[in-house]
Amino acid sequence: MNARLLPLIATVVIFLAAYAVCYVQFPAILSTRVVGNLLTDNAFLGIAAVGMTFVILSGGIDLSIGSVIAFSGVFIAVLLRDTGLHPVPVFVLLLAITTLFGACMGAAIHFLEMPPFIVTLAGMFLARGMAYVLSIDAVPIDHDFFDLLKDAYWLMPGKGRLTFIGGLMMLVFLAGIVLAHRTRFGTNVYALGGGAATASLMGVPVARTTIAIYALSGFLAGLSGIVFATYTSAGYSLATVGVELDAIAAVVIGGTLLTGGSGFVAGTLVGVLIMGLIQTYIVFDGTLSSWWTKIVIGFLLFAFILLQKGLVLVSTRERGTADGPGRGT
Amino acid sequence: MNGATRFLRRIAPQLAILAGILVLISVFFPGFFEVRIANGRLYGSPIDILNRGAPVALLAIGMTLVIATRGIDLSVGALMAICGATAAWGSTQGYGLPAILALSVSAGLVCGLWNGILVAVLRIQPIVATLILMVAGRGIAQLITEGAILTFNQESLIFIGSGSILTAPTPVVIWMIAGMIVTLVVRRSALGMLIEAIGVNLRASTLAGVNSRVLLIAVYMASGLCASLAGVIAAADIRGADANNAGLWLELDAILAVVIGGTSLLGGRFSIVASLIGALIIQAMNTGILLSGFPPEFNLVIKALIVLTILILQSPATRTAAVFFRRQPRPDPADTRTVTQ
């Protein structure tokens, strides 16, 4: 249990150390304003990353979320422009579509016995393509309800603003933590990540759980799309390209094992915050270019994967089994 | 003779699909197959497909080998950006063509070596190991170009992107020769079989005496080499290195080409020729959609549908179903599910 907590502890330590380094250079970074912006700017990524955490915990991967977020934005914008519907029914419709979309991918993965990688790759093409078909241009969203969502905030001490979308991300993370560690579904996800064969022998409903995991990821990607549309006040089919990579990176940096079965939803939150902090630092610094973000994230990814490999190696040595780690995806 | 018929039977579905797409296009555009020679170079839509398909075809060669070992290389698009940027940087520094090519190719080989070490020595899943370079690679490329689009005017370098050798566009010559060399190397020696052995069962082949570690590293380096050639072609074609957009999402097209070529993502048997035809199929589709005046947006939807169809055809569940339809009523799929790990 201790070894399992180690990646999470490492993530938290790195985050605190990085924040301390930033603080030494720019004392202003410790204000609640910066914290509030950190939450707001990364809200869509965080929400999508919660879904990705569940998928990766189960030993799968979901490449479609960036496209689903873009599709959601375009879908909302086009529907609000062309029909007189209120945003709330549009949201409900959208979440139903993306959840169903995720469920279909989960069903394909389970029943066709294909690697999640290629199934969700098809899903990625499909969602992005549907977004293009709806509209190639950026469609502005102009609705009072959206302005309301965008401007809703709670003033933290120190004049920092916890916006509605930032708060929503925290709520989603809380719900994710409860779902992962306090429900039967969560236990099933961990069991599935430990190995589909053992899980089904233990009586885990593999089919239902797989479909539910990808449906959850689809639902959260849709929710993330709503947040992104609120954040940018527009729907654009070329937006959020590569968010799935950021989400995977956040999950890995958050200490979740990419082979599945071990990790924490809370770690993903810290992972998202680390990535946000790098960007904030670059903005504060002003001389560094944004491409350093990618390089630093790549390096962090590498460091965490190495850490995990070391831990897996140590724990298998302790157990006395010389079995090499699995290579399947 | 037996080998030739077997080979033809292997690539028959891909050839049929390609022919079908070409015929479909030519029905709507009677002048589609027209090829003419102007300024000592071939022009026409079929040549255009061969030419535009060059980067994906090159990537598909390396990707086929990687996928045959049950791996995947997500970093090739980012590698293209790195190698293109290296070439452009070399050109702005005033190096000659051989030096520029040597620089780019060694950049690709080093990146491939990195991927290979992560996969073969550190035993990281290929999808994760190559993800690192996929994320960081564009950053590195931007570091080389210093964030700008590096342009160059060196005639010898531009020749690689838009020149012609014996009337055929240079990119076409390059990918065809690369495909031939790699096919000969893996099929005229035991290498191809050993690669397949690794893909089928890594541990068994290691125990049987295959030096899987060296072979895996070599395969990822081959993929890096192909990516560097593709990157130089892409940069030479637009006479500049665009770190953000060079090779963007081409790794997915390359994987798609391999999958269309009938190589299973679960490793094992592979065919480079079939993957190359797969790359041409993708390019023919792109060209066809552009010519037909369909909005290019439909491109992705059609690609997705093709992937889905192939998935269903390739899936173990469908195969068991086919067997059971011949013999006896099919039992509940949940019971017969084989676990691949």
HADDOCK unambig.tbl for C-alpha pairs under 7 A between the chains (distance, minus, plus):
assign (segid A and resid 111 and name CA) (segid B and resid 317 and name CA) 6.94 0.50 0.50
assign (segid A and resid 112 and name CA) (segid B and resid 312 and name CA) 6.64 0.50 0.50
assign (segid A and resid 112 and name CA) (segid B and resid 315 and name CA) 5.38 0.50 0.50
assign (segid A and resid 112 and name CA) (segid B and resid 316 and name CA) 6.82 0.50 0.50
assign (segid A and resid 112 and name CA) (segid B and resid 317 and name CA) 5.39 0.50 0.50
assign (segid A and resid 113 and name CA) (segid B and resid 315 and name CA) 6.27 0.50 0.50
assign (segid A and resid 113 and name CA) (segid B and resid 316 and name CA) 6.44 0.50 0.50
assign (segid A and resid 113 and name CA) (segid B and resid 317 and name CA) 6.46 0.50 0.50
assign (segid A and resid 114 and name CA) (segid B and resid 315 and name CA) 6.13 0.50 0.50
assign (segid A and resid 122 and name CA) (segid B and resid 304 and name CA) 4.78 0.50 0.50
assign (segid A and resid 122 and name CA) (segid B and resid 307 and name CA) 5.98 0.50 0.50
assign (segid A and resid 122 and name CA) (segid B and resid 308 and name CA) 6.53 0.50 0.50
assign (segid A and resid 123 and name CA) (segid B and resid 304 and name CA) 6.95 0.50 0.50
assign (segid A and resid 125 and name CA) (segid B and resid 300 and name CA) 5.29 0.50 0.50
assign (segid A and resid 125 and name CA) (segid B and resid 301 and name CA) 6.28 0.50 0.50
assign (segid A and resid 125 and name CA) (segid B and resid 303 and name CA) 6.96 0.50 0.50
assign (segid A and resid 125 and name CA) (segid B and resid 304 and name CA) 5.26 0.50 0.50
assign (segid A and resid 126 and name CA) (segid B and resid 300 and name CA) 6.39 0.50 0.50
assign (segid A and resid 126 and name CA) (segid B and resid 301 and name CA) 5.00 0.50 0.50
assign (segid A and resid 126 and name CA) (segid B and resid 304 and name CA) 5.24 0.50 0.50
assign (segid A and resid 129 and name CA) (segid B and resid 297 and name CA) 6.04 0.50 0.50
assign (segid A and resid 129 and name CA) (segid B and resid 298 and name CA) 6.27 0.50 0.50
assign (segid A and resid 129 and name CA) (segid B and resid 300 and name CA) 4.77 0.50 0.50
assign (segid A and resid 129 and name CA) (segid B and resid 301 and name CA) 4.79 0.50 0.50
assign (segid A and resid 130 and name CA) (segid B and resid 301 and name CA) 6.76 0.50 0.50
assign (segid A and resid 132 and name CA) (segid B and resid 297 and name CA) 5.18 0.50 0.50
assign (segid A and resid 133 and name CA) (segid B and resid 297 and name CA) 5.80 0.50 0.50
assign (segid A and resid 133 and name CA) (segid B and resid 298 and name CA) 6.67 0.50 0.50
assign (segid A and resid 197 and name CA) (segid B and resid 339 and name CA) 6.34 0.50 0.50
assign (segid A and resid 291 and name CA) (segid B and resid 139 and name CA) 4.70 0.50 0.50
assign (segid A and resid 291 and name CA) (segid B and resid 142 and name CA) 6.58 0.50 0.50
assign (segid A and resid 292 and name CA) (segid B and resid 139 and name CA) 6.31 0.50 0.50
assign (segid A and resid 294 and name CA) (segid B and resid 135 and name CA) 6.05 0.50 0.50
assign (segid A and resid 294 and name CA) (segid B and resid 136 and name CA) 5.03 0.50 0.50
assign (segid A and resid 294 and name CA) (segid B and resid 139 and name CA) 5.34 0.50 0.50
assign (segid A and resid 295 and name CA) (segid B and resid 136 and name CA) 4.50 0.50 0.50
assign (segid A and resid 295 and name CA) (segid B and resid 139 and name CA) 5.45 0.50 0.50
assign (segid A and resid 295 and name CA) (segid B and resid 140 and name CA) 6.76 0.50 0.50
assign (segid A and resid 298 and name CA) (segid B and resid 132 and name CA) 5.16 0.50 0.50
assign (segid A and resid 298 and name CA) (segid B and resid 133 and name CA) 6.88 0.50 0.50
assign (segid A and resid 298 and name CA) (segid B and resid 135 and name CA) 5.74 0.50 0.50
assign (segid A and resid 298 and name CA) (segid B and resid 136 and name CA) 4.70 0.50 0.50
assign (segid A and resid 301 and name CA) (segid B and resid 132 and name CA) 6.46 0.50 0.50
assign (segid A and resid 302 and name CA) (segid B and resid 132 and name CA) 6.49 0.50 0.50
assign (segid A and resid 326 and name CA) (segid B and resid 341 and name CA) 6.99 0.50 0.50
assign (segid A and resid 327 and name CA) (segid B and resid 125 and name CA) 5.51 0.50 0.50
assign (segid A and resid 328 and name CA) (segid B and resid 341 and name CA) 6.26 0.50 0.50
